[in-house]
């Protein structure tokens, strides 16, 4: 074989060597039993037609490549956002390996999370013993100050009761009676990762505010002038939350970010391993009950949480991933209204710079057609920003968006001349998107890493925004919120536009009359 210590080939070139080509040919001819190439080509072409699209959108009992993940993934995200907290998933080890790898591949950081390691016997007899042993091991091995428990499919199907299991574990001496173990039921077979985030965050706040699951005294609210901020499930959290903190600090607003994993997924390499870094402290969670108001940046990601907070007397406001000039304006004006603090000149300058950048580049994006998919809040925010740029968000798809969400998107589209003939697609998946891209072509696709297969199949350039992003590095370190974030997203859109323009005009003597130095 060509691989040896003297000459180490990357996989990009290794599998092009003659030995591997022969091995692949042998596998295809003897083991894959493919249909004839002509029949395959015929079906591929048929799958690009309007007739196939109608059949594709008529399916009801099958989902193909949904643009969402399961509830426990979101629950782990929420748990990581609290100081010295270890996520504990009551379920199988394989499930937890998926959550850890998913986050680690996106953020390029280790993600700590443990499991009760339920197997076949626990599925029959229940997972109480797994919980007792698992909490004891977690507490003694990893020294957390809080363990946040959530569930997977197996625990939910057999009906394990987290509240009872945790209290029994304390009675058995697995962990001290006063040790904090908030919990949430997060069945993976319903909802999505944003539902799991919401359930887990609600569970943590309820635990501290309402008497620690019956083992403490409920807190009494004494209102003050601070506000709480909740970002929601966000793949750009390492850039976004510091940007929110910076803007609020510039306004002189006293605030608490409820769930802040931006440090643990952005640790430095300096010789020290940080299993826990940053995060909202327990004291901050308890003090947050006294805030006069709570703002959620992603309403669909925090529906239950915001309902709980409102029941405790807070003035609550939920946005839908506001982006760009108009979205950031609305956020800052709401903060100013709630706190009485003026928007400082520095932020006004940043706004003006973003407006200037849009004016510089608007002609390039005006009228360009986009398809986009992802979480419902992100889709609302991104749709509004595209319309602000004069672009046309032709297909807006969200697997975990419902009909109410689609109505909100359609209202945005109908309110703009650039939204004509654009449509929202709730509960649809990426196989639906494939049909849309072939039958109603667009210039660009916006979505997560999984869109690269659509890019290859349909020839539509992909702009990577959302979660997860595995095949590009460090996007999560930069904000897409605020005026600075709007400039970042604008640059990403323009970069892909200019890359596509260069690719389409590089034919020497044929198309290079537009292969320009100045754009």
C-alpha positions in Angstrom: 0.0 0.0 0.0 1.3 3.6 -0.7 0.9 4.7 2.9 4.2 4.5 5.0 6.1 6.5 7.6 8.4 8.0 5.0 5.5 9.4 3.0 2.3 10.0 4.8 -0.5 10.9 2.5 -3.7 12.7 3.5 -6.9 10.9 2.7 -7.6 13.4 -0.1 -4.7 11.9 -2.1 -4.4 8.5 -0.4 -7.6 7.1 -1.8 -6.7 8.1 -5.4 -3.7 5.7 -5.4 -4.0 2.7 -7.8 -4.3 0.2 -4.9 -7.3 1.9 -3.5 -8.9 2.5 -6.8 -8.7 -1.2 -7.5 -10.1 -2.1 -4.1 -13.1 0.3 -4.6 -13.7 -1.2 -8.1 -13.7 -4.7 -6.7 -16.1 -3.7 -4.0 -18.5 -2.1 -6.5 -18.5 -5.1 -8.8 -18.7 -7.9 -6.3 -20.6 -6.6 -3.3 -22.8 -3.5 -4.1 -25.2 -5.1 -6.6 -26.0 -1.7 -8.2 -28.8 -1.1 -10.6 -27.7 -0.5 -14.2 -26.1 2.9 -14.6 -28.7 3.9 -17.2 -31.6 3.2 -14.9 -29.9 5.1 -12.0 -29.3 8.1 -14.3 -33.0 8.0 -15.4 -34.2 8.0 -11.8 -31.8 10.8 -10.8 -33.2 13.0 -13.6 -36.8 12.2 -12.6 -36.1 13.2 -9.0 -35.4 16.7 -10.3 -38.8 17.2 -11.9 -42.0 19.0 -10.7 -43.8 15.7 -10.9 -41.4 14.2 -8.3 -41.6 17.3 -6.2 -45.4 16.9 -5.9 -44.9 13.3 -4.7 -42.1 14.3 -2.4 -44.2 17.0 -0.7 -47.2 14.6 -0.4 -45.3 12.1 1.8 -46.4 11.9 5.4 -44.9 8.8 7.1 -41.2 9.4 6.2 -38.7 12.1 7.1 -35.5 12.2 5.0 -32.5 14.1 6.5 -34.3 16.4 9.0 -32.6 19.7 9.7 -32.8 19.3 13.5 -31.4 17.2 16.3 -33.0 15.6 19.4 -34.0 17.0 22.7 -31.1 15.7 24.9 -28.6 17.5 22.7 -30.3 20.8 23.5 -30.4 19.8 27.2 -26.7 19.3 27.3 -26.2 22.7 25.7 -28.2 24.3 28.4 -26.4 22.5 31.2 -23.0 23.5 29.9 -24.0 27.1 30.3 -23.8 27.0 34.2 -20.7 27.3 36.3 -19.0 24.0 37.2 -22.0 22.0 36.0 -21.7 18.6 34.5 -24.5 17.4 32.2 -25.7 13.9 33.2 -27.9 12.1 30.6 -30.0 9.3 31.9 -29.8 6.8 29.0 -27.4 4.8 27.0 -23.7 5.6 26.6 -24.1 5.7 22.8 -26.5 8.6 23.0 -24.1 10.6 25.1 -21.3 9.9 22.7 -23.3 11.5 19.9 -24.0 14.7 21.9 -20.3 15.0 23.0 -19.0 14.4 19.5 -21.6 16.8 17.9 -20.6 19.7 20.1 -16.9 18.9 20.0 -16.8 18.7 16.2 -18.7 22.1 15.9 -16.8 24.0 18.6 -13.5 22.2 18.2 -13.4 21.9 22.0 -13.9 18.9 24.3 -17.4 18.7 25.7 -17.8 17.0 29.1 -21.0 15.0 29.6 -21.7 11.8 31.5 -24.2 9.0 31.2 -26.0 6.5 33.4 -25.0 3.9 30.8 -28.4 2.2 30.6 -28.3 -1.2 28.8 -30.8 -4.0 28.2 -31.3 -4.9 31.8 -32.2 -1.3 32.7 -34.6 -1.2 29.8 -36.5 -4.1 31.5 -36.1 -3.4 35.2 -35.7 0.4 35.1 -32.7 2.6 35.5 -32.7 3.4 39.2 -29.5 1.5 40.0 -27.8 3.2 37.0 -28.8 6.6 38.4 -27.6 5.7 41.9 -24.2 4.5 40.7 -23.9 7.2 38.0 -24.5 10.1 40.3 -22.0 8.8 42.8 -19.3 8.3 40.1 -19.9 11.7 38.6 -19.8 13.5 42.0 -16.6 11.7 43.1 -14.6 11.6 39.8 -15.3 15.0 38.2 -16.0 17.2 41.3 -18.8 19.3 39.8 -20.7 21.8 41.9 -23.9 21.0 40.1 -25.2 18.0 38.0 -27.9 18.7 35.5 -29.9 15.6 34.6 -31.8 15.0 31.4 -33.2 11.9 29.6 -33.0 9.9 26.4 -35.6 7.8 24.6 -34.9 4.6 26.6 -35.5 6.3 30.0 -38.7 8.0 28.7 -40.2 4.9 27.1 -40.0 2.9 30.3 -41.2 5.9 32.4 -38.3 6.5 34.7 -39.1 9.3 37.2 -36.1 11.6 37.5 -37.4 13.5 40.6 -37.9 10.2 42.5 -34.6 8.6 41.3 -32.5 11.7 42.3 -34.1 11.8 45.8 -33.6 8.0 46.2 -29.9 8.4 45.1 -29.4 11.1 47.8 -31.1 8.8 50.4 -28.7 6.0 49.3 -25.7 8.3 49.8 -24.6 8.7 46.2 -24.4 12.5 46.6 -24.9 14.8 49.6 -28.6 15.7 50.3 -27.9 19.4 49.8 -26.1 18.9 46.4 -27.9 20.6 43.5 -29.3 18.3 40.9 -31.8 20.1 38.7 -33.5 17.9 36.1 -35.7 17.8 33.0 -37.5 15.1 31.0 -36.3 15.4 27.4 -37.7 12.5 25.3 -35.7 12.4 22.1 -38.6 11.0 20.0 -40.6 14.3 20.1 -39.6 17.9 19.6 -36.0 18.8 18.7 -32.8 20.2 20.2 -34.5 23.6 20.9 -37.3 21.9 22.8 -34.6 20.1 24.9 -32.8 23.3 25.5 -36.0 24.9 26.7 -37.0 22.0 28.9 -33.6 21.9 30.6 -33.3 25.6 31.1 -36.8 25.8 32.5 -35.9 22.9 34.8 -32.8 24.6 36.1 -34.5 28.0 36.8 -37.5 26.3 38.3 -35.3 24.2 40.6 -33.6 27.3 42.1 -36.6 29.6 42.1 -39.3 27.2 43.3 -37.6 25.4 46.2 -35.1 22.9 44.8 -37.7 20.2 44.0 -39.3 20.3 47.4 -36.0 20.2 49.3 -35.7 23.9 49.9 -37.7 27.1 50.3 -39.1 28.9 47.3 -37.4 32.3 46.6 -39.3 35.5 47.2 -38.9 38.0 44.5 -37.7 41.5 45.4 -37.7 43.5 42.1 -34.7 45.5 41.2 -33.5 47.4 38.0 -31.5 44.6 36.4 -32.5 42.5 33.4 -31.9 38.9 32.4 -30.9 37.9 28.9 -31.3 34.4 27.4 -29.6 33.6 24.1 -31.3 30.3 23.2 -29.7 27.4 21.4 -27.1 29.1 19.3 -24.2 27.6 17.3 -22.4 31.0 17.3 -22.6 31.4 21.1 -18.9 32.0 21.6 -19.1 35.1 19.5 -22.7 36.2 20.2 -22.9 36.3 24.0 -19.7 38.3 24.4 -21.1 40.7 21.9 -24.4 41.0 23.8 -22.4 41.6 27.0 -20.4 44.3 25.4 -23.4 46.2 24.1 -25.2 46.0 27.4 -22.1 47.1 29.2 -21.8 50.1 26.9 -25.3 51.0 27.8 -24.5 50.6 31.5 -27.2 48.0 32.0 -27.0 45.7 35.0 -27.7 42.3 33.6 -27.4 38.5 34.0 -27.0 36.1 31.1 -29.0 33.0 32.0 -27.0 30.1 30.5 -23.7 31.2 29.1 -21.5 28.4 27.6 -19.3 30.8 25.6 -16.2 30.3 27.8 -16.3 26.5 28.1 -16.4 26.1 24.3 -13.7 28.7 23.7 -11.0 27.8 26.2 -7.3 28.8 25.6 -4.5 26.4 25.0 -2.1 27.3 27.9 -1.3 24.0 29.5 -4.4 23.8 31.7 -7.3 21.6 31.0 -10.6 23.3 31.9 -13.5 20.9 32.3 -15.5 23.8 33.6 -14.9 27.4 32.5 -17.2 30.4 32.9 -20.9 30.0 32.9 -23.8 31.4 35.0 -23.3 30.9 38.7 -25.9 29.4 41.0 -25.9 32.7 42.9 -26.6 34.6 39.7 -29.5 32.2 38.9 -31.0 32.8 42.3 -30.6 36.6 42.1 -32.1 36.6 38.6 -35.5 36.1 40.1 -35.3 39.8 41.3 -34.8 41.2 37.8 -37.4 43.6 36.5 -37.4 42.0 33.0 -36.1 39.0 31.0 -35.3 39.1 27.3 -35.1 36.0 25.1 -33.3 36.4 21.8 -35.0 33.2 20.5 -38.6 32.8 21.4 -39.1 29.4 19.9 -36.1 28.1 21.8 -37.5 29.4 25.2 -41.3 29.1 25.1 -41.6 27.2 28.4 -38.8 29.0 30.1 -40.3 32.4 29.4 -43.7 31.3 30.5 -42.2 30.3 33.9 -40.3 33.5 34.2 -43.4 35.6 33.4 -45.4 33.7 36.1 -42.8 35.0 38.6 -43.7 38.6 37.8 -41.1 39.6 35.1 -41.7 41.8 32.2 -40.8 39.4 29.4 -39.9 40.0 25.7 -39.1 37.3 23.2 -37.3 38.1 19.9 -36.7 35.8 16.9 -32.9 35.9 16.4 -32.8 39.6 15.5 -30.1 40.3 12.9 -28.9 43.3 10.9 -29.8 46.9 11.3 -33.6 46.6 12.0 -33.3 43.6 14.3 -30.5 45.1 16.4 -32.4 48.4 16.6 -35.4 46.7 18.0 -33.4 44.9 20.6 -31.5 48.0 21.8 -34.6 50.1 21.8 -36.3 47.5 24.0 -33.4 47.4 26.4 -33.5 51.2 26.5 -37.3 51.2 27.2 -37.0 48.7 30.0 -34.0 50.3 31.7 -34.3 54.0 30.9 -30.7 53.9 29.6 -29.9 55.8 26.4 -28.2 54.0 23.5 -24.7 55.3 23.5 -22.9 57.2 20.7 -20.5 54.3 20.2 -23.3 51.9 19.3 -24.9 54.6 17.0 -21.6 54.7 15.2 -21.5 51.0 14.8 -25.0 51.2 13.4 -23.9 53.8 10.9 -20.9 51.7 9.8 -23.2 48.7 9.1 -25.6 50.9 7.1 -22.6 52.2 5.2 -21.3 48.7 4.5 -24.8 47.7 3.2 -24.9 50.7 1.0 -21.4 49.9 -0.4 -22.5 46.3 -1.3 -26.2 46.4 -1.7 -26.0 46.4 -5.5 -24.3 43.0 -5.5 -26.9 41.2 -3.4 -30.0 43.1 -4.7 -32.4 40.6 -6.3 -30.3 37.6 -5.6 -32.4 34.5 -4.7 -31.7 32.6 -1.6 -32.9 29.3 -0.1 -32.4 28.8 3.7 -33.1 26.2 6.3 -32.5 25.8 10.0 -34.1 26.5 13.4 -37.3 28.6 13.4 -35.8 31.7 15.2 -32.7 31.8 13.0 -34.9 31.5 9.9 -37.0 34.5 11.0 -33.9 36.6 11.7 -32.1 35.6 8.6 -35.2 36.2 6.4 -35.6 39.7 7.8 -32.0 40.5 7.2 -32.1 39.3 3.6 -35.1 41.4 2.9 -33.2 44.4 4.5 -30.4 43.8 1.9 -32.8 43.7 -1.0 -32.3 39.9 -1.5 -35.1 37.4 -2.1 -35.5 34.6 0.4 -37.4 32.3 -2.0 -37.5 29.1 0.1 -37.5 29.3 3.9 -37.6 25.9 5.5 -37.6 24.7 9.1 -38.0 21.1 10.1 -38.8 22.1 13.7 -40.9 25.1 12.7 -44.7 24.8 12.9 -47.6 26.4 11.0 -47.6 29.4 13.4 -43.9 29.9 12.5 -44.7 29.7 8.8 -47.3 32.4 9.3 -44.8 34.7 10.9 -42.3 34.2 8.0 -45.0 34.7 5.4 -46.0 38.0 7.1 -42.4 39.1 6.9 -42.3 38.2 3.2 -45.6 39.8 2.3 -44.5 43.1 4.0 -41.6 43.5 1.6 -41.5 43.9 -2.2 -38.6 41.4 -2.1 -40.7 38.8 -0.5 -43.0 38.3 -3.6 -43.2 34.6 -4.6 -41.2 33.6 -1.6 -42.6 30.9 0.7 -42.1 29.3 4.1 -42.0 25.5 4.5 -42.7 24.2 8.1 -42.0 20.7 9.2 -40.0 20.0 5.9 -36.7 18.3 5.6 -33.6 18.5 3.4 -35.0 16.1 0.8 -37.9 18.6 0.4 -35.3 21.3 0.0 -33.6 19.3 -2.8 -36.8 19.3 -4.8 -37.2 23.0 -4.3 -33.7 23.7 -5.5 -34.1 21.7 -8.7 -37.6 23.0 -9.6 -37.3 26.7 -8.4 -33.6 27.5 -8.7 -31.9 30.0 -6.5 -28.5 31.6 -6.4 -27.4 30.6 -2.9 -28.3 28.2 -0.1 -27.9 29.1 3.6 -27.7 26.4 6.2 -25.5 24.1 8.2 -22.8 21.7 7.1 -25.3 19.1 5.8 -26.2 21.5 3.0 -22.9 20.6 1.3 -24.6 17.5 -0.2 -27.3 19.8 -1.6 -24.6 22.1 -2.9 -22.9 19.2 -4.7 -26.1 17.7 -6.0 -27.9 20.8 -7.1 -25.0 23.1 -7.9 -26.2 25.8 -5.4 -23.4 27.5 -3.5 -23.7 27.0 0.3 -23.3 29.8 2.9 -22.7 28.1 6.3 -24.9 29.6 9.0 -26.5 27.5 11.8 -25.6 24.4 13.7 -23.7 22.2 13.2 -20.8 23.4 11.1 -18.3 20.6 11.0 -16.4 21.3 7.7 -15.3 24.8 8.4 -13.4 26.1 11.4 -13.9 28.9 13.9 -17.2 30.4 12.6 -18.6 30.0 16.1 -16.0 32.4 17.5 -17.5 35.4 15.7 -20.8 37.1 16.4 -23.7 37.3 14.0 -25.8 39.3 16.5 -25.6 43.1 16.9 -24.3 45.6 14.3 -20.9 43.9 14.4 -22.6 40.5 13.8 -24.6 42.0 10.9 -21.3 43.1 9.3 -20.0 39.6 9.7 -23.0 38.0 8.0 -23.0 40.6 5.2 -19.3 39.7 4.6 -20.1 36.0 4.5 -22.9 36.5 1.9 -20.6 38.7 -0.2 -17.7 36.4 0.0 -19.7 33.5 -1.4 -21.3 35.8 -4.1 -17.8 36.9 -5.3 -16.5 33.3 -5.2 -19.3 32.2 -7.4 -18.9 35.2 -9.7 -15.1 34.4 -10.1 -15.9 30.7 -10.7 -18.4 31.6 -13.4 -16.1 34.1 -15.2 -12.7 32.4 -15.2 -12.8 31.0 -18.7 -9.8 32.4 -20.5 -10.9 34.2 -23.6 -14.5 33.1 -23.1 -16.0 34.5 -19.9 -13.1 36.3 -18.3 -14.3 39.7 -19.6 -16.0 39.7 -16.1 -13.0 38.2 -14.2 -12.3 41.5 -12.6 -9.8 42.7 -10.0 -12.2 45.3 -8.6 -15.6 44.1 -7.4 
